[in-house]
């Protein structure tokens, strides 16, 4: 199938699945909107399930793979994870709707569920490789279980997807990024965390001492001025 024909077909599939849902969408309707025959579709796909997953991949590419393959991809693991975290606030109504339809249909169709699990497993393998590299480089604590970290990340991602799908208000980007950064920092080795906490405490202590000194100096100056004024009044 030529690229332009495939693009027309996927655009039509995304449109029909979005309007009618997976159960209500018909291959004949998708073919009609793409100006193709149903035979042309079945020559490339076994059925609606294949077409739905292909449309999902076209609309929502695997985010980690996309990020790592881009020319301006960050080199540090922490920066990659921070970018993935911040991107969770950015949704695509049509893509989110398509993902929701896929999950709903997968509950009723074992074959579709199996294919969806394969897609999610691919994403998890990429994330696991990233986490293992971070542990090997001493960026993440080796005591952390890679599978647990990956499941946590995936659960947050899926949770944010559901929040966007339901139209729940998204947090302020700066506040959200602060949370993401704190979570990433908590995965670092204890020595790094302790060092960061110590630096923060020293910074806070220095700031407090400076403020206290300034306040005392201001109090002394005020007392001196008051004494001079009182002496002048007496004269």
Helices and strands as residue ranges (DSSP letters): H 3-24, H 27-34, H 38-42, H 48-59, H 63-69, H 77-87, H 93-106, H 110-136, H 146-165, H 173-186, H 190-234
